[in-house]
Amino acid sequence: SADFEKNKGHLPWPASGVVAMRFGPQEVEGLKGIIENNPGITIETNAEAAVKVVFDGEVAAVTTVGPVQAVIIKHGRYFTTYSNLSSASVNKGQQVKRGQVIGRVMEKEEGKGDLEFLITN
């Protein structure tokens, strides 16, 4: 937990891409006056792009809702969540290392996908 905290501002990106939606409240594109509060960041990337864990930890959960999967990693008192995955390559209870591939981004449209990434405690 203390080691995770020491890396604030220095964690690697979980996937290559660009920020499609930043953290916090913001107006929904194309819907003037509608505010959405994003609890993490949304990274637009290529479909099936590798998703990598940002810090050593233990897989707390692998969940599936319809065709979409999510992986939650415990880093002491902190958790990182990676969702909108087409597949997960880890199992609950497994130890993971920074940079290890834990899944692949699900295709949203035309070869692109969005990774939802959250840090909580």
C-alpha positions as CSV (number, residue, x, y, z in Angstrom):
1,S,0.0,0.0,0.0
2,A,2.8,2.5,0.9
3,D,4.7,1.5,-2.2
4,F,1.6,2.1,-4.4
5,E,1.1,5.5,-2.7
6,K,4.8,6.5,-3.4
7,N,4.1,5.9,-7.1
8,K,1.4,8.6,-7.4
9,G,1.9,10.3,-10.7
10,H,4.4,7.7,-11.9
11,L,2.2,4.7,-12.7
12,P,2.4,3.4,-16.3
13,W,-0.6,3.5,-18.6
14,P,-2.6,0.3,-18.6
15,A,-2.9,0.4,-22.4
16,S,-1.6,2.5,-25.2
17,G,-4.1,5.1,-26.5
18,V,-5.5,8.5,-25.7
19,V,-7.8,9.8,-23.0
20,A,-11.3,9.8,-24.4
21,M,-13.0,10.8,-21.1
22,R,-11.1,12.3,-18.2
23,F,-11.7,11.8,-14.5
24,G,-14.5,13.7,-12.9
25,P,-17.6,15.7,-13.9
26,Q,-17.9,16.7,-17.6
27,E,-20.5,17.5,-20.2
28,V,-21.5,14.5,-22.3
29,E,-20.5,15.1,-25.9
30,G,-23.5,15.9,-28.1
31,L,-25.9,16.2,-25.1
32,K,-25.7,19.9,-24.0
33,G,-26.3,20.3,-20.4
34,I,-26.0,16.6,-19.5
35,I,-23.2,16.1,-17.0
36,E,-21.6,12.8,-16.3
37,N,-19.2,12.0,-13.5
38,N,-16.5,9.6,-14.6
39,P,-15.0,7.8,-11.6
40,G,-11.8,6.9,-13.6
41,I,-10.5,7.6,-17.1
42,T,-11.5,6.1,-20.4
43,I,-8.7,5.3,-22.7
44,E,-9.5,4.9,-26.4
45,T,-7.3,2.3,-28.0
46,N,-7.3,-0.4,-30.6
47,A,-9.6,-3.4,-30.1
48,E,-7.8,-6.4,-28.6
49,A,-5.0,-4.1,-27.3
50,A,-3.1,-5.6,-24.4
51,V,-4.2,-4.3,-21.0
52,K,-1.3,-4.3,-18.4
53,V,-1.5,-4.1,-14.6
54,V,0.0,-0.8,-13.4
55,F,1.5,-2.1,-10.1
56,D,2.2,-5.4,-8.4
57,G,-0.8,-6.9,-6.6
58,E,-3.3,-9.7,-6.3
59,V,-6.3,-10.3,-8.5
60,A,-9.3,-9.6,-6.3
61,A,-11.9,-10.4,-8.9
62,V,-12.6,-11.3,-12.5
63,T,-16.2,-10.5,-13.4
64,T,-18.3,-10.9,-16.5
65,V,-21.4,-8.9,-17.5
66,G,-22.7,-10.2,-20.8
67,P,-19.8,-10.2,-23.2
68,V,-17.8,-7.7,-21.2
69,Q,-15.2,-8.6,-18.5
70,A,-13.5,-6.6,-15.8
71,V,-10.4,-7.3,-13.6
72,I,-9.9,-5.8,-10.2
73,I,-6.4,-5.9,-8.7
74,K,-5.7,-5.3,-5.0
75,H,-2.5,-3.3,-4.1
76,G,-2.6,-3.2,-0.3
77,R,-5.4,-0.8,0.5
78,Y,-5.8,0.4,-3.1
79,F,-7.6,-1.3,-6.0
80,T,-7.3,-0.8,-9.7
81,T,-10.1,-1.8,-12.0
82,Y,-9.8,-2.5,-15.7
83,S,-13.1,-2.9,-17.6
84,N,-14.5,-3.3,-21.1
85,L,-12.3,-6.3,-21.7
86,S,-13.1,-9.0,-24.3
87,S,-11.0,-11.5,-22.3
88,A,-9.1,-11.8,-19.1
89,S,-5.9,-13.8,-18.8
90,V,-5.7,-13.9,-15.0
91,N,-7.7,-15.6,-12.2
92,K,-8.9,-14.5,-8.7
93,G,-6.1,-14.9,-6.1
94,Q,-3.3,-14.8,-8.7
95,Q,-0.3,-12.6,-8.0
96,V,0.5,-10.1,-10.8
97,K,3.5,-7.9,-11.6
98,R,3.6,-4.4,-13.0
99,G,3.4,-4.6,-16.8
100,Q,1.9,-8.1,-16.9
101,V,-0.9,-8.5,-19.5
102,I,-4.2,-9.2,-17.7
103,G,-6.6,-9.0,-20.6
104,R,-7.6,-7.5,-24.0
105,V,-9.8,-4.5,-24.9
106,M,-13.2,-5.3,-26.3
107,E,-14.0,-3.9,-29.7
108,K,-16.6,-1.1,-29.6
109,E,-16.7,-0.1,-33.3
110,E,-14.5,-0.3,-36.4
111,G,-11.4,-1.8,-34.7
112,K,-11.5,0.6,-31.7
113,G,-12.3,0.0,-28.1
114,D,-12.4,1.8,-24.7
115,L,-10.7,0.7,-21.6
116,E,-12.3,2.0,-18.4
117,F,-9.5,2.4,-15.7
118,L,-10.2,3.3,-12.0
119,I,-8.1,3.6,-8.9
120,T,-10.0,3.3,-5.6
121,N,-9.2,2.7,-1.9
